[in-house]
C-alpha cells in the first residue's frame, strides 16, 4: 500500500514529512500529519518558522504571481494602540491591505483584509511609527528621591507600555531637556501602569532619577516602530519544481519572508484542490 495518494487531502499527504521538523509521524484526525497539511500559520507547527505540506498540481506550479498570502511580524514594536494599518508597496501587484492588532503596545497578530492581485515578488510592508506622546516637563514629572525610587512621568499612553519596552525621549527645538534625560536618546520602561511610566538606561536597569523641568510642553516619549514581511502566493517564482507533495517553509528572523519548497514525492498530477488557492493559486 502506498504511503501517499494523488488526491489533495491530508489523509493522502506524506505522513513522514513531519519527521524533518522533529515531530512524530502519526496519522489520522488531530495528528501531526493533519496539522502539517496546508499550514500557513506562523509558529503553529514549529516555532519561529512557517512550515506546511501541499499537494501541488501542474497548473499551480506554472503560476508566477498572486495575492499576498501571509504576513509575519518581525519586530512587534512598542507603544502602539489597539489597531494599526500598514502600507503595502512594490512587488508588481496592487490592492493588498493588511492590518495589525496590538496588545499592551506590541503587535500580536496580522489580518489580510485584502490580498490584492498580480504580485510577482514579495511586496514591502511599512508599518507607521507609534504615536509620540507629549507631556509637560514640570507638571507631568514626579521628581526622584532616594535613588530615583519616585521618579515617574505621567503619560496619556502609559497603558501602552510594559517593563523593558524601548522608548525614545525627544525635546522640541528651543526647549530644555529634563535633568536625567538626553533628547534623542533611547531609554527603556522600568515601570508602567495605567497613568505613569518610569525609565531606565538599559533593559532591567535601575530607575533614572528625574528632576522637574520648566513648565513647557514639547517633550515626548515614542515607542519603537514595528516591522513585518509579506509573502506572495504563486509557485513559479517561489521554487516549486514539480507537481506532487511538497513542503513549503517560510523563514523568520534574518530569513524572514524567504520561501522554500522541497518536493517530497514527484507526481504527474495531483487531483482535486485542497483549499490552498491563496498560497498556491490556480491562475
C-alpha positions in Angstrom: 0.0 0.0 0.0 1.4 3.4 -1.0 2.3 5.9 1.8 0.6 8.7 0.0 -2.1 9.3 -2.6 -2.8 11.7 -5.5 -5.9 13.3 -4.1 -5.2 16.6 -2.4 -6.5 15.8 1.2 -4.5 15.5 4.4 -5.0 11.7 4.7 -3.1 11.3 1.4 -0.2 13.6 2.3 3.3 12.2 3.1 3.0 11.3 6.8 6.7 11.1 7.5 7.3 14.6 6.3 6.9 15.9 9.9 10.0 13.9 11.0 12.2 16.6 9.4 10.8 19.0 12.0 11.4 16.7 14.9 7.7 15.7 15.2 6.2 12.3 15.5 5.0 10.9 12.2 1.5 10.0 13.4 -1.7 9.9 11.2 -5.4 10.5 11.4 -7.6 13.2 12.9 -5.8 15.5 15.2 -2.4 14.2 14.2 0.8 15.9 13.1 0.0 14.8 9.6 -3.2 16.8 9.6 -1.6 19.8 11.4 1.1 19.9 8.8 -1.2 19.8 5.8 -1.8 23.2 4.1 -0.4 25.0 7.2 0.3 28.8 6.7 0.1 30.0 10.3 3.5 31.2 11.7 4.7 29.1 14.7 1.6 26.9 14.6 3.5 23.8 13.8 7.1 24.6 14.6 8.5 27.6 16.5 10.0 30.5 14.5 9.1 29.1 11.1 6.0 28.6 9.0 6.0 25.1 7.6 3.4 23.1 5.8 2.8 20.4 3.2 0.9 20.9 0.0 -0.4 18.9 -2.9 0.7 20.9 -5.9 -0.8 20.2 -9.3 0.7 21.0 -12.7 -1.5 24.2 -13.1 -0.3 25.6 -9.8 3.4 25.2 -10.4 3.1 27.4 -13.5 1.5 30.4 -11.7 4.1 33.2 -11.3 2.1 35.8 -9.4 -0.7 36.0 -6.8 -2.1 37.7 -3.8 -0.4 38.4 -0.5 -0.8 35.1 1.2 0.9 35.6 4.5 2.3 38.3 6.8 4.8 37.7 9.6 5.6 40.2 12.3 9.4 40.5 12.6 9.5 43.2 15.3 6.5 43.8 17.5 7.4 47.4 18.2 6.3 49.3 21.4 3.8 51.9 22.3 1.0 51.1 19.7 -2.7 51.5 20.1 -5.1 48.5 19.6 -5.2 48.6 15.8 -2.7 49.6 13.1 -3.0 49.8 9.3 0.1 49.3 7.1 1.1 50.4 3.6 1.9 47.8 1.0 4.2 48.8 -1.8 6.2 47.1 -4.6 6.1 43.5 -5.8 4.3 44.4 -9.1 0.8 43.9 -7.8 -2.0 46.1 -6.4 -4.7 46.1 -3.8 -3.2 44.5 -0.8 -4.4 45.8 2.6 -3.0 44.4 5.8 -3.9 45.5 9.4 -2.4 44.6 12.7 -3.7 44.2 16.3 -1.6 45.2 19.4 -1.7 44.2 23.0 -0.1 46.4 25.6 1.6 48.3 22.8 3.1 45.4 20.9 1.9 43.9 17.6 0.5 40.5 18.2 -1.3 39.5 15.0 -1.9 40.5 11.4 -5.1 40.4 9.3 -5.0 40.4 5.5 -8.1 42.5 4.7 -7.4 42.2 1.0 -4.7 40.1 -0.5 -4.6 42.1 -3.7 -3.5 40.5 -7.0 -0.7 40.1 -9.6 2.2 40.3 -7.1 5.2 38.7 -8.7 7.6 39.2 -5.7 7.0 39.8 -2.1 6.0 43.5 -1.5 7.2 45.7 1.2 5.1 46.2 4.4 5.5 49.6 6.0 4.0 50.0 9.5 3.7 53.5 10.7 5.6 54.6 13.8 3.7 54.5 17.1 2.3 57.9 18.3 4.7 60.2 20.1 3.1 61.2 23.4 3.7 64.8 24.5 3.9 65.7 28.2 4.7 68.8 30.3 8.2 68.7 31.7 7.1 70.2 35.0 3.5 69.1 35.8 3.9 65.5 34.4 7.2 64.7 36.2 7.4 63.5 39.7 10.9 64.3 41.0 13.0 61.4 42.3 14.2 60.9 45.8 16.1 58.1 47.4 17.9 56.9 44.3 15.1 57.8 41.9 12.5 55.5 43.5 9.7 58.0 43.0 10.7 59.3 39.6 7.8 59.0 37.1 6.3 60.7 34.1 2.5 61.0 33.8 1.7 59.9 30.3 -1.6 59.5 28.5 -0.4 56.4 26.7 1.2 54.8 29.7 -1.1 51.8 29.4 0.5 51.0 26.0 3.9 50.3 27.6 5.3 47.4 29.7 8.6 46.8 31.5 11.7 46.8 29.2 9.9 48.4 26.3 12.1 50.7 24.3 11.1 54.4 24.0 12.9 57.5 22.6 12.8 60.8 24.5 12.8 63.9 22.4 12.7 67.6 23.2 11.3 70.2 20.8 13.8 72.8 19.5 14.4 75.6 22.0 13.2 73.6 25.0 15.4 72.3 27.8 15.7 68.6 28.4 14.6 67.2 31.8 17.5 66.7 34.1 18.4 63.0 34.0 17.4 62.6 30.3 19.0 63.5 26.9 17.0 64.4 23.9 17.1 61.9 21.1 18.2 59.0 23.4 16.6 55.6 23.6 15.5 54.5 27.1 13.6 51.6 28.5 10.4 51.4 30.5 11.4 50.5 34.1 7.8 50.6 35.4 4.4 51.3 33.9 0.8 51.4 35.0 -2.3 53.0 33.5 -1.1 56.5 34.2 2.7 56.8 34.7 6.0 55.4 33.4 9.5 55.3 34.8 12.6 54.9 32.8 16.0 53.1 32.9 19.0 53.3 30.7 19.1 49.6 29.9 16.6 46.7 29.9 16.2 45.6 33.5 18.2 48.6 34.7 17.7 50.9 37.7 15.2 53.7 37.6 16.6 57.0 36.4 16.3 59.9 38.8 14.4 62.8 37.3 14.1 66.5 38.2 11.1 68.6 37.3 11.8 70.7 34.2 10.4 74.1 33.0 6.7 74.4 32.6 6.7 73.6 28.9 5.3 71.0 26.5 7.2 69.7 23.6 8.7 66.8 25.5 7.7 63.4 24.0 8.2 59.7 24.5 7.8 57.4 21.5 8.0 53.7 21.2 9.9 51.6 18.6 8.4 51.1 15.1 7.3 47.6 14.3 8.2 45.7 11.2 6.7 42.8 9.2 7.2 41.0 5.9 4.6 39.8 3.3 4.8 36.6 1.3 3.0 36.2 -2.0 1.2 33.2 -3.3 2.1 31.5 -6.5 4.6 28.8 -7.3 6.7 29.6 -10.4 8.8 32.3 -8.8 8.9 30.6 -5.5 10.8 27.4 -6.5 8.2 24.7 -7.0 9.9 22.4 -9.4 7.5 19.5 -9.9 3.9 18.6 -9.3 3.4 16.3 -6.3 3.6 16.6 -2.5 5.9 19.4 -1.4 7.0 21.0 1.9 6.8 24.8 2.0 8.8 26.8 4.6 8.8 30.5 5.2 11.7 31.8 7.3 11.7 34.2 10.2 14.4 36.4 11.9 17.2 37.1 9.4 15.5 34.9 6.8 12.0 36.4 7.3 9.8 36.1 4.3 12.0 33.7 2.3 10.0 30.9 0.8 11.5 27.5 0.0 9.9 24.4 -1.5 11.1 20.8 -1.2 9.5 18.2 -3.4 8.9 15.0 -1.3 7.1 12.9 -3.9 7.0 14.0 -7.6 3.9 13.1 -9.4 2.4 13.7 -12.9 -0.5 15.4 -11.3 -2.4 15.9 -8.1 -6.2 15.6 -8.3 -8.8 17.9 -6.6 -7.8 21.1 -4.8 -7.1 21.2 -1.1 -8.3 24.8 -0.4 -4.7 26.2 -0.8 -5.6 28.7 -3.5 -4.3 31.7 -1.6 -0.8 30.2 -1.3 -0.8 28.2 -4.5 -3.4 29.8 -6.8 -4.7 28.1 -10.0 -4.4 31.2 -12.1 
